[in-house]
Amino acid sequence: MSQENVELVQAVYAAFGEGDVPGVLGRMSPDIVWNEAENFPYADRNPYLGPEAVLTGVFARIGTEWDGFTVVPEDMLDAGDTVVVLGRYKGTYRATGRALDAQLVHVWRVEDGKVVRFQQYTDTLQTARVVERRGG
């Protein structure tokens, strides 16, 4: 089953990269528990419960606040019902014009062919420096 879990997570990233939001949300359990990294800008509503909460609380905000935001998975580690992804976030924050190129770790938990839990870890200090408005 673990190879199928890796393929599910790969399909989530592919759908996200193509802007196929229904394809991303459709791979989530209706009861998904989604957590952004502590001190990340979108952690303010943790935990996100259900795909609609992820859509409005995370994806919609990314879409309106960033230019060229991408998730670049570099390695996927198969741990059975858990898939760990190492990679990078890239994009430019519109309000400041500053670019992000930050490490990430995503931990995906899969049950019955759907993502049931997601935990993000990333360089929150770099993100804060990119999004903060400096006085002027």
C-alpha positions in Angstrom: 0.0 0.0 0.0 2.9 2.4 0.6 3.8 2.9 -3.0 0.1 3.8 -3.7 0.4 6.4 -0.9 3.5 7.9 -2.5 1.7 8.0 -5.9 -1.3 9.8 -4.2 1.0 12.4 -2.7 2.8 12.8 -6.1 -0.6 13.4 -7.7 -1.4 16.1 -5.1 1.8 18.0 -6.0 1.1 17.5 -9.7 -2.4 18.8 -9.4 -1.3 21.8 -7.3 1.4 22.6 -9.9 -1.2 22.6 -12.6 -3.6 24.8 -10.7 -6.0 21.9 -10.4 -7.5 22.8 -7.1 -10.4 20.2 -7.3 -7.7 17.6 -8.1 -5.9 18.5 -4.9 -9.0 18.7 -2.7 -10.4 15.5 -4.1 -7.5 13.6 -2.8 -8.2 14.8 0.8 -10.4 13.0 3.3 -13.5 15.0 4.2 -12.1 15.0 7.7 -8.5 16.0 6.9 -6.6 17.8 9.7 -4.2 20.3 8.1 -1.5 22.1 10.1 0.8 24.9 8.9 4.2 25.3 10.6 4.2 27.2 13.8 4.9 30.9 13.2 4.1 30.5 9.5 1.7 33.2 8.2 -1.1 30.8 7.6 -0.8 29.0 10.9 -3.2 31.6 12.4 -6.2 29.2 11.7 -4.6 25.9 12.7 -5.8 23.3 12.5 -7.7 23.5 9.3 -10.5 20.9 9.4 -11.8 19.6 6.0 -10.8 20.5 2.4 -13.0 23.7 2.4 -11.0 25.1 5.3 -7.7 24.3 3.5 -9.0 25.9 0.3 -10.1 29.2 1.9 -7.5 29.4 4.7 -4.4 28.4 2.8 -4.8 28.1 -1.0 -6.9 31.2 -1.5 -4.6 33.3 0.5 -1.5 32.0 -1.3 -3.3 32.7 -4.6 -4.0 36.3 -3.7 -0.8 37.1 -1.8 2.0 35.5 -4.0 3.2 35.7 -7.5 4.7 32.5 -9.0 4.3 30.5 -5.8 5.5 27.0 -6.3 6.1 23.9 -4.2 9.1 22.0 -5.5 9.2 18.4 -4.1 12.8 17.1 -4.2 12.6 13.8 -2.3 9.7 11.6 -1.2 10.3 9.2 1.7 8.0 6.2 1.9 7.1 5.4 5.5 4.1 3.2 4.9 0.9 5.2 5.8 3.1 8.3 6.1 4.9 10.0 3.2 7.6 12.6 4.0 8.4 15.2 1.3 11.6 17.3 1.3 11.6 20.3 -1.0 11.4 24.0 -1.4 8.9 26.8 -1.6 9.5 29.5 -4.2 7.6 32.7 -5.1 7.4 36.4 -4.7 5.3 38.1 -2.0 3.2 40.7 -3.8 3.0 43.2 -0.9 6.8 43.5 -0.5 8.2 42.3 -3.8 10.6 40.0 -2.0 11.4 36.5 -3.2 11.1 33.3 -1.1 13.3 30.2 -1.6 12.7 28.2 1.6 13.3 24.6 2.6 10.2 22.6 3.4 9.2 19.3 4.9 5.7 18.0 4.5 4.4 15.0 6.4 1.4 13.4 4.8 -0.7 10.7 6.5 -2.8 8.5 4.3 -5.7 6.2 5.0 -8.0 4.4 2.6 -6.5 6.2 -0.4 -7.1 9.8 1.0 -4.9 12.3 2.8 -6.1 12.4 6.4 -3.4 14.6 8.0 -0.9 17.1 6.8 1.9 18.8 8.7 4.1 21.5 7.2 7.6 22.4 8.5 9.5 25.2 6.8 11.9 28.1 7.3 9.5 30.5 9.0 12.2 33.1 9.7 12.9 33.5 6.0 9.2 33.6 5.3 8.7 36.3 7.9 11.5 38.4 6.4 9.9 38.1 3.0 6.4 39.1 4.1 7.1 41.7 6.7 6.6 45.3 5.7 9.5 47.5 6.7 8.9 51.1 7.8 9.7 53.8 5.4 
